[in-house]
Amino acid sequence: MSEHPGNPRAAEPFEPDGVRWSAVSPRLASARRVSGCVPLAVLGLGFAVAALVVPWSQFWLPAGLFLAAAAWTWWLAGRQAAAWAYAEQEDDLLVRSGIMFRRIVVVPYGRMQFVDVHAGPVDRLFRIARVQLHTASAASDAAIPGLAPEEAARLRDRLSSRGQSRLAGL
């Protein structure tokens, strides 16, 4: 039985009451599509060319499988990117992700050891970065991918500042 009979969402662990989520950049989907779909599409097209060159070949099956995998990856990247969100609370940071296997990580500011920002070549091409939070427990580490570089720098500085002030109180 729910503690809040008038509010069915109150029992939902992935939608806490009063939390205002910030979404990541939609460019995250594009970056994941490029890094995931391009290799699959290249392999699929390579097999398709081989199938055209070699008559009655068995290359059509892998060509179709790679192209289908590229199409599925394209669709999935958009859904996964839309599932990422974060929320800065008074005492902790919440990070939500996942579609089928949903996850919410709550990182108290006082438990943060350090925060770093990084971006690979594809990330830089799409002007996004990833903020990685590190705590004493590896299980409670959290990452927020797909942030605009300016937002990533702002979040890094803000989290570091909050972590420092909460740690000083211990």
JOURSUL-V693985 format. One record per pair of residues at least 4 apart in sequence whose ideal C-beta (glycine too) atoms are under 8 Angstrom apart, sorted by the first residue. I is the first residue (numbers start at 1). GAP is how many residues later the second one is. Records with the same first field share a line. If there is no record, write none. Layout:
I: GAP, GAP
This chain:
1: 4
2: 5, 6, 8, 9
3: 7, 8
4: 6, 7
7: 10
8: 4
9: 6, 8
10: 7
13: 91
14: 82, 88, 90
15: 4
16: 78
19: 68, 70, 75
20: 67
21: 64, 65, 66, 75
22: 63, 64, 65, 66
23: 59, 61, 62
24: 4, 57, 60, 61, 62, 104, 120, 121, 122, 123
25: 103, 121, 122, 123, 126
26: 4, 55
27: 4, 99, 100, 101, 119
28: 4, 53, 56, 98, 100, 117, 118
29: 4, 48, 49, 51, 52, 53
30: 4, 96
31: 4, 91, 92, 94, 95, 97, 115
32: 4, 45, 48, 49
33: 4, 40, 41, 44, 45
34: 4, 88, 91, 92
35: 4, 87
36: 4, 34, 37, 38, 41
37: 4, 33, 36, 37, 40
38: 4
39: 4
40: 4, 26, 27, 29, 30, 33
41: 4, 25, 26, 29
42: 4
43: 4, 19, 23
44: 4, 18, 19, 20, 21, 22, 23, 25, 26
45: 4, 18, 22
46: 4, 17
47: 4, 12, 13, 15, 16, 19
48: 4, 11, 12, 15, 19
49: 4
50: 4, 7, 9, 13
51: 6, 8, 9, 12
53: 4
54: 5
59: 4
60: 4
61: 4
62: 4
63: 4
64: 4
65: 4
66: 4
67: 4
68: 4
69: 4
70: 4
71: 4
72: 4
73: 4
74: 4
75: 4
76: 4
77: 4
78: 4
79: 4, 20
80: 4, 17, 18, 19
81: 65
83: 13, 14, 15, 16, 19
84: 11, 12, 13, 60, 61, 62
85: 10, 11, 12
86: 7, 8, 9, 10, 58
87: 6, 7, 9
88: 5, 70
89: 4, 5
91: 17, 18, 19, 75
92: 14, 15, 16, 17
93: 13, 14, 16, 40, 49, 66
94: 10, 11, 12, 13
95: 9, 10, 12, 38, 47, 48, 49
96: 6, 7, 8
97: 5, 6
98: 4, 5
105: 35, 37
107: 4, 5, 26, 28, 33, 35
108: 4, 58
109: 50, 53, 54, 56, 57
110: 53, 56, 57, 59, 60
111: 24, 25, 26, 29, 52
112: 21, 22, 23, 47, 48, 51, 55
113: 21, 22, 23, 50
114: 20, 46
115: 16, 17, 18, 19, 40, 41, 44, 45, 48
116: 15, 16, 18, 40
117: 12, 13, 14, 15, 32, 35, 36, 39
118: 11, 12, 14
119: 4, 5, 9, 10, 11, 30
120: 4
121: 4
122: 4
123: 5, 6, 7
127: 21, 22
128: 17, 18, 19, 20, 21
129: 18, 19, 20, 23
130: 13, 14, 15, 16, 17, 22
131: 12, 13, 16, 21, 24, 25, 28
132: 9, 10, 11
133: 8, 9, 10, 11, 26
134: 7
135: 5, 6
137: 4
144: 11
147: 4, 5, 8
148: 4
149: 4
150: 4
151: 4
152: 4
153: 4
154: 4
155: 4
156: 4
157: 4
158: 4
159: 4
160: 4
161: 4
162: 4
163: 4
164: 4
165: 4
166: 4
